[in-house]
């Protein structure tokens, strides 16, 4: 049995708090929900990466989470939320032309 664990990069927290929802991110609440979505295979794939649709009750928004598979430690598989946007703002062409991978590659210090 694999235990899925989700962690958030600083960029994802910044996206949520400063750009998308403008409220503090309740990481523990979102973490539990996203781990459940991954457990239930409720995501889409883009190459090796996951795209998880998440309804955020705090902001009343449907979000798209950009998730990268992380390290596997024994029975635990880590997943890293790299970025967050409104689902309605997602455009598949931005994925294919590299705009999203460039955005996810920006490091927040």
Buried (B, 14 or more C-beta within 10 A) or exposed (E): EEEBBBEBBEBBBBBBBEEBBEEEBBBEEBBEBBBEBBEEEEBEEBEEBBBBBBEBEEBEBEBBBBBBBBEEEEEEBBBBBBBBBBBEEBEEEBBEEEEBBEBBEEEEE
